[in-house]
Structure formats: C-alpha cells, structure tokens
Amino acid sequence: MHKIVIHGGKPLKGEVEISGSKNSALPCLFATLLTDEESVLNNVPDLVDIDTTCSLLTTLGKTIERKGSTVFVKPGKKLQSEAPYDLVRKMRASALVLGPLLARCGVTRASLPGGCAIGLRPIDIHIDGFKTLGATTTLVNGMVEIKATELKGNKYKLKFQSVGATENLLMAASLATGDTILQNVAREPEIVDLANLLIKMGAKISGMGSSTIHITGVERLYRAEHTIIPDRIETATYLIATAMTQGNVVLRKTEPQHIECILQFLVKAGIKLKVNHSSIHCRATRKFKPVSVVTGPYPKFPTDVQAQWMALMALAAGKSYITEKIFESRHLHAAELCRMGAKIQSRSNQFIIEGVDRLQGAHVMVSDLRAGAALVLAGLAARGKTVIHRIYHLDRGYENLELKLKQLGANIERID
C-alpha cells in the first residue's frame, strides 16, 4: 500500500493550476446516460472516482474514450438498468445513476452507495423525490429498485438541501412529462454546472443557483459539449496550504466567486489575497488569527473544507471553534492532528482548537478524502518527517497532488 512522506517546514512558492471539479465532473458524466448521442466533457480531472464512474458507464452500455482531460462518452450497447455492486460500493456519487436510468429505462436497480467514512449518507430524499414524480421503490437484499411506468412532473420540497438528491431529481425531471418544481434545493456551483450541461443537451431548466428550480420535461436529449468548472475545494486546499507554510503562491484557472465565503474567512485570519477574474494570489508572512466557522450548505462554509480549516486553526494565534452541521462523523482527522501536536477538543459536533506554535511530524492515518488533505497540509507545515498512510482516499479527489506540491517547492514523495 502506498504512503506519502513529507519533510515539512518549507514555504510553498510559485504557481499552480487548479483542476476541473470532481464534484461537477461526476454528475455530468452520469448525465450522459440521458442521451443516446455522444457527449464531450472537457477539463475532467484524472482521479480514481472518475475512473470508477467511467467503468460504471461502460458496464451500463456506454463507450468511453479519454484524450487528456477530455472524455468522450459515446453510445455502445443497449442501456442496462442495473448498476453492479462492485462499482457502486466504491463511491457515494454512484447513487446518481438512479435518476438517469429511471428516466431512460423506467426501472433501475442499484446497491446502496459507498464512499468516505464520514457518517450516514441516506438516499431517502432521492427516493421521496422519485415517488413524487410517480415512481415506486422497494429495497431487497441491499439493492434499491425504483420503477415508473411514466415520470410525471410535480412539485417537491426537499427536507434538506441535499446536493445528490437535487442532481438526481434534476436529471430525472428533465425527461419527465410536464413541469417539475423543486424547492429548497442545493445551490452549489456544481448544481449550476450540471444544469448548464443539461440545457446544452436540450433540457428546459431555470432557477439553478437559487432555492427553487423549474424543469419542463422534454422527450429526448441530444449531443452536447461542455467544460467542467474549476474545483473550488482544491482551490481552498491550496490556499490553506500556502497560509500554513507562510508561502507565496498564485492559483491559476480557478473561479474565485465560487469560494467567496472561504476567501472572506482567510482575509479575516490575516491572509493576504489578491483576487482576479480566474486567479488568486495568496501570501502569508506572519502568524494568522483564529477564526471560527460553522459548516452549512452553499454559500455557507463547505463541510469539504472543514478538515483543512482545522489544520489551519491548529497553528493560529489563539482559540477557535469549528461546528460541523452536515456530517455527524466528520471528525476522525482531529485525533490524527493531535498526534502531530495540535490541541483539539471535541464536544459532540463542535471542535475547540487552541493554536500551537509548531506541529511535529508523525505517522498518521487517512480516514476520508478531506481528512487526508488536512494531514498533508499539516505535514507540509510541521517540523520533521510526516508519513501518511491509507492515501488511496486522496487519489479519489486530488489530481497530481504530489506533483503540484513538488512544483511549489514541497519535499514530498509517494512510496510503497
């Protein structure tokens, strides 16, 4: 099993290009199931989750061709309605097969999805939404089966702003009969990106980016080409890495407006930022201030940056608080950071961080994707050698992580 070894204490300096968004590329890839014509997606990151999704699409009947960061999804065999367990168990985003397959085949069967160990990920909102559109659902031997003779547009209010449920219902409703109004939907940039792809394919959608989306179903969708938005979580991760190492880095090919909340918190902490249309210049030359955050649906502070922010606050000049309101088990990285000298206490879903002058290198274990990122950041800032185990989680969400950090001057390598 691979490990990452970091000899920390070196400021990051230079320029880095942000990759395409994992959390946008995945639903856009699943959206290609909605048409029998070719789909072309540009700026797709090279990640394990992308490979898993392409394998799943191939199993379901598509033909996949990759040329650099462009993925061509072409018609192949007859579309299959069942997603196999061996692929679905590897990532939570695999639940996004349900909406497209239900709309195209009238029935779909899939195993309940897997992914990171950060808490329960029920798909009850997805299922309730499908029922509102006229589907019936049964659960047999760990497989969920959803059927609908015809999907009919309706009004549905999500009980929580679930990103996955919003994406699934958006795709299913695009081929339903009549109008669908989705209320209390997720507002993330990735939702908007998916909707923009669907519109290029011929869907009739309005309101994306707001709390209410209106979809008028169409009979079929067509060929489209689309460029995936930059990864806002990767952007935040590199900004925090720069701050923690007191570095000087320019981030290129990013979308600053997608992380306005994080930029505001970084400025509040004393980090110097110069923001342009598609780049951010980050410079940190002194100890930063403690800043407390509460995670929440977009545009609030993202749960996917909670672990990285905890690593940052572990080195702040004072006490800060982090309250996690999205996932009940997103806390395993706290203990690993404490192994490196951080002072963190937890009370239910709240963490109390007392900043220290310096972190120490140690052997640490990755529990999930973003926890892994936090441990890498801590290793970059720590004194001595840090060895990070179970790094396969990182390969699911960060493209060329070691290479990009090396180009910024980090002493980092991957070993067996």
Summary of the structure (lengths in Angstrom):
residues: 416
radius of gyration: 21.4
end to end distance: 5.8
largest distance: 63.1
contacts: 1554
relative contact order: 0.16
helix: 35%
strand: 27%
